[in-house]
Amino acid sequence: MKIIIEIKDLVLSGSISTVSSRCGKARCACKDKKPKLHGPYYRWTGFINGKRTTKTISLEVAHECQKRIERFKKLKKQIDEILEDALLNAPWEADALK
């Protein structure tokens, strides 16, 4: 049995996170006792050519990346289900030889 998965939309692995930070200015509000940190900044983290990579991105790009990451998770779940079925019907199983 040959199974074909059709990918209609773009996918992306990785994750999206947000960070806030302090700057280097001595008199900035981010240095107060109750600091007002800069940000939030949006980041994508994943692997490119086998290396863990983080890229700072805009809010709009973060939303698009999140959509693609969700599609990737669904695709990975489908692949995992196909592999599970393949193992249940592996040629070394007695039932598969009938």
Buried (B, 14 or more C-beta within 10 A) or exposed (E): EEEEEEEEEEBBEBEBEEEEEBEEEEEBEBEEEEEEBBEEBBBBEBEEEEEEEEEEBEEEBBEEBBBBBEBBEEBEEEEEEEEEEEEEEEEEEEEEEE
